[in-house]
């Protein structure tokens, strides 16, 4: 059975002693979303991910923010990855690969993705400060590590240059959004086939 627009949705609820998270995705959406994690900068980044991927994304997260943002950010990445993995199903008909150089003012970031079923992250991004406002910059990597691991995707992200740490982080989210959009799209020339000579991307 071919992948259809109506089938590529999923909901995930994940509750631990540290976080309580609900995520829903619609891969064939319009970029509409409702994001609430209690971490303002992270909400802003997830809005970028939603808008530029055209994946509808609803996220409700409550976490132990009295400790720090780490568990909330990482566990949200886990839940979004699980939801994407579930919504993609057997990955029949998808384009699978995509890459992009994304510019924002003085910053240029490259992202490439293979929706392979094999999780792997290559991260070549450095920040010149430990925080953007109150947000720990190291958590940007933690989010994408969790997303790749639990989404079953190979993801490469490299910041080629940039000066403003907000811009560097934002281009990471926007670039990943755009490659996810392209790679998740159904290829009309092979919509009834899994794009692998192995016959499986599970």
C-alpha positions in Angstrom: 0.0 0.0 0.0 1.5 3.4 -1.0 2.2 6.0 1.6 -0.7 8.5 1.6 -1.0 11.9 3.1 -3.7 11.0 5.5 -1.6 8.2 7.1 1.5 10.1 7.9 0.5 11.3 11.3 1.5 10.2 14.8 1.1 11.0 18.5 3.6 10.2 21.2 3.2 10.6 25.0 6.4 10.2 27.0 6.4 10.4 30.8 9.4 10.0 33.1 10.3 11.2 36.6 11.9 14.2 34.9 9.5 15.1 32.1 6.0 14.7 30.8 5.7 15.3 27.1 3.0 14.9 24.4 3.9 15.4 20.7 1.8 15.1 17.6 3.1 15.4 14.0 1.5 15.5 10.6 4.2 15.2 8.0 2.0 16.4 5.2 1.0 19.6 7.0 1.3 23.3 6.4 3.8 24.1 9.1 1.2 24.9 11.7 2.0 24.2 15.3 1.5 24.9 18.9 4.6 24.7 21.0 4.9 25.0 24.8 8.0 23.6 26.7 8.5 26.2 29.3 11.9 27.1 27.6 11.4 30.3 25.6 14.3 30.1 23.2 13.7 26.4 22.6 10.0 27.1 21.7 11.3 29.7 19.2 13.6 27.1 17.6 10.8 24.4 17.5 8.6 27.0 15.8 11.3 27.4 13.1 11.5 23.6 12.7 7.7 23.3 12.3 7.3 26.3 10.0 10.1 25.5 7.6 9.6 21.7 7.4 5.8 22.2 6.8 5.4 19.4 9.3 2.5 20.3 11.6 3.9 20.0 15.2 2.2 20.2 18.5 4.4 19.9 21.6 3.4 20.1 25.2 6.2 19.5 27.7 6.6 19.9 31.4 10.0 19.2 32.9 12.2 19.7 35.8 13.2 23.3 34.8 14.1 24.1 38.4 17.2 22.0 37.8 17.9 23.1 34.2 16.6 22.8 30.7 18.6 19.7 29.7 16.0 17.0 30.4 13.2 19.0 28.8 15.1 19.7 25.6 16.6 16.2 25.2 13.3 14.4 26.0 11.4 16.6 23.6 13.9 15.6 20.9 13.3 12.0 21.8 9.5 12.4 21.5 9.6 14.3 18.2 12.0 11.7 16.8 9.7 8.9 17.9 6.7 10.6 16.4 8.4 11.2 13.1 9.6 7.6 13.0 6.1 6.4 13.7 4.5 8.7 11.1 6.9 7.7 8.4 6.0 4.0 8.8 7.8 1.8 6.4 9.1 4.9 4.5 7.6 3.8 1.3 7.7 6.4 -1.5 9.8 9.0 0.3 12.6 10.9 -1.4 14.8 9.8 1.5 17.9 12.1 0.9 18.2 15.9 1.0 20.9 18.5 1.6 20.9 22.3 1.8 23.1 25.3 2.6 21.0 27.8 4.5 22.0 31.5 4.9 20.8 33.9 7.6 22.6 37.3 7.6 26.3 36.6 8.3 25.7 32.9 9.0 25.8 29.8 6.7 24.8 26.3 7.9 24.7 23.1 5.9 22.4 20.2 6.7 22.1 16.8 5.0 19.8 13.9 5.9 19.2 10.3 5.0 16.0 8.9 6.3 17.7 5.6 6.5 16.4 3.8 9.6 20.1 4.0 10.8 20.5 6.8 13.4 23.6 8.8 13.3 24.5 12.4 14.0 27.6 14.3 12.6 27.7 17.6 14.4 30.2 20.3 13.3 28.9 23.4 15.0 30.6 25.6 17.5 29.3 28.4 19.6 31.4 31.2 21.0 29.4 31.5 24.2 27.9 29.0 26.6 24.5 30.6 26.6 22.0 32.4 24.3 20.2 34.4 26.9 19.5 31.8 29.6 19.6 28.8 27.1 22.6 26.5 27.2 24.1 26.4 23.6 25.3 22.8 24.2 21.6 21.7 24.2 21.2 22.4 20.5 23.4 19.4 19.8 21.6 17.4 22.5 18.3 18.0 20.8 19.5 16.9 17.4 21.2 13.9 18.8 17.9 12.8 20.4 16.0 13.6 17.2 18.3 11.6 15.0 18.6 8.6 17.3 14.9 8.2 17.9 13.8 9.3 14.4 16.0 6.6 12.7 17.8 9.2 10.6 21.3 10.0 9.6 21.8 13.7 10.1 24.8 15.9 9.3 24.9 19.5 10.4 27.8 21.9 9.9 28.1 25.6 10.5 30.4 26.9 7.8 30.6 30.4 9.3 28.8 32.9 11.5 29.3 35.3 14.3 26.0 35.6 16.1 25.2 32.6 18.3 21.4 33.1 17.9 21.8 33.0 14.2 24.0 29.9 14.3 21.4 28.0 16.3 18.5 29.2 14.2 20.2 28.2 11.0 20.7 24.7 12.4 17.0 24.4 13.1 15.9 26.0 9.8 18.4 23.9 7.7 17.3 20.7 9.3 13.7 21.6 8.8 14.2 22.2 5.1 16.0 18.9 4.5 13.4 17.0 6.5 10.7 18.6 4.3 12.5 17.5 1.1 13.5 14.0 2.3 10.0 13.2 3.7 8.2 14.2 0.5 6.7 11.4 -1.6 8.5 10.9 -4.9 5.8 10.4 -7.5 8.1 8.3 -9.6 8.5 5.7 -6.8 5.5 6.2 -4.5 4.9 2.5 -4.3 8.5 1.5 -3.5 10.8 1.7 -0.5 13.8 3.7 -1.7 16.4 1.1 -0.9 18.0 -1.8 -2.8 17.6 -3.7 0.5 13.8 -3.4 0.3 13.6 -2.1 3.8 14.4 1.1 5.7 13.2 -0.2 9.1 
